[in-house]
Amino acid sequence: MSARLTAEFQAGTYRIRSYGNGWAYEVEHVASGRTVWVQDDDAEALAFHCAYFHRPDLLADYF
């Protein structure tokens, strides 16, 4: 079974794809094309750390 894409949005220089209503996130640094995938507790921690993507500058910590 594959995860279902439920949202895609831009936050600063990052493109965020949410799967399963926040179960997992794929974060892409648009300029470099690099991606980070997190799921379960790590997905919740990422969203919380970045103020639910209202602070995209904090995403640099994951890259």
N, C-alpha and C positions, 0 to 999 in steps of 0.2 A: 504494500500500500504506500502510495506517495502522499506527501503533505500537500494540502491545497492552499494555493496562493489566495490570501484574503484581502491584502492591501499592498499598494506600492506607492511610495511618496518620496519626495526629495527633501533632504534636511541639510542645508548648507551645500557642501561639496560631496555629500553622500546620498546614495539612493538606497532606500530601505525597502525590503520586501518582507512582509509579515505572512507567516503561514499558520494556519489553524488558529486564527484570532490571537496571535501572540505566543503560541506554543514554541515557535522558532522564528528567527530573523536571519536574513541574509543582508549584510551591509556591504555595499560596494563603494569604494573610493573612486568616484567617477574619473578623475584625472589620471589615475594610475591603472585602473581596471582591477585592482586588488580587491578581494572579498574576504569577509569573515562570516562564518556560519555559527550560530549559537542556538541551543534549544533547551527546553525544560527550565531548570533553575537558572542556568546561565543566561537564557533569554530574558527572564524576569530581572536578573541582576543588571544586565546591559541596559534594559529599558529604564530601570530605576536610576542607575548611575548617570544616565544622560537625560534625566528629567523627562522621561517618556518622549525623547527625541526633540525636545524644545531647546536642548543645549548640544547641538551637533558638534561643537568644538571639542567636547569631551570624548567623542568617538575616536579621536586620534590616539587615545590611550590603548585602544584595541588593535591598532595597526603599528 
